[in-house]
Amino acid sequence: MDFKEKEKQIKDTLMKEKEELKVAYSDLIEKLRSEGEKMQLDLRNEYDNAKKYVKKNPETGVGIALAGGLIIGLAIAKLLKK
């Protein structure tokens, strides 16, 4: 086998691998897009459920918001002290 044939074989193999990588990349991007859309829908549903819960239980909702605000405030204060 001469060098020209070997060079052609290598180029053909590289082109084939490149095409397979393009297909795999496209598949991965599509799966990520699909999962992202699913996560957005799930988050939207959870947000709606939380809104309904707070409307039914406003005192609990205020308590949770207060506790969350305190925790975030303490975390920010700790970060700013460093």
N, C-alpha and C positions, 0 to 999 in steps of 0.2 A: 504494500500500500504506500503510495507516495504522499508527500506533504499536502498537495492540493486536495486530495480526497479526504485526508484526515481533517484539514481545515474546513472543508465543506461539511463534514459530519459534525464537527464541533459547532459550527455556525447553525446548522439545522437543529441540533439538540438545544442550543441556547435559545433559538427562536421559539421552539416548542415549549420550553420551560417558561419563557416570558409570557406566552399566551396563556399557559395554565395559571401563572401567577395573576395575570389580569382577571381571569375568570374567578379565581379564589378571592381576590380583593373585592371584586364587584359583589360576590355573594356575601362577603363579610359586611360590606357597607350596607347592603339591603337588610341583613339580619339586625344590624345595629339600629338602622332607621326604624324597623318594625318594633324592636324592643323599646326604643325611645318613645314611639307613639303609644305603645301599651302602657309604659310607665306614666306618661302624661295623663292618659285616661284614668289609670288607677289613682293618681294623685288628685285629679279633679273630683273623682268619686269620694275619696276620703275627705277632701275639703268640704264637699257638699254635706257629707254625713256629720262633720264637725259643726258646720253652721246650723244644721237641724238640731243637733244635741244642745248647742248653746242657746238656741231659741227656746227649747223645752226646759232647760235648766240654767237660767241666766246666772244664778248665784255661783254655781259650780264653775261656769265659764269664766266669771270674773276672778274667782279664786285661782284657777289654773293660769289665767293671764298674769295675775299678780305674782304668783310663784315663778313663772317663767321669766318675767321681767326682772325680778330680784336675782335670779340665778345668772341671767345674762349681764346684769349690772355688776354683780360681784366678779364675774369672769373678766369683764372689761377693766374694772378697777385693778384687778390683780395684774393684768397685762400691762397697764399703764404704769404701775409701780416699778416694773423691771427696767 
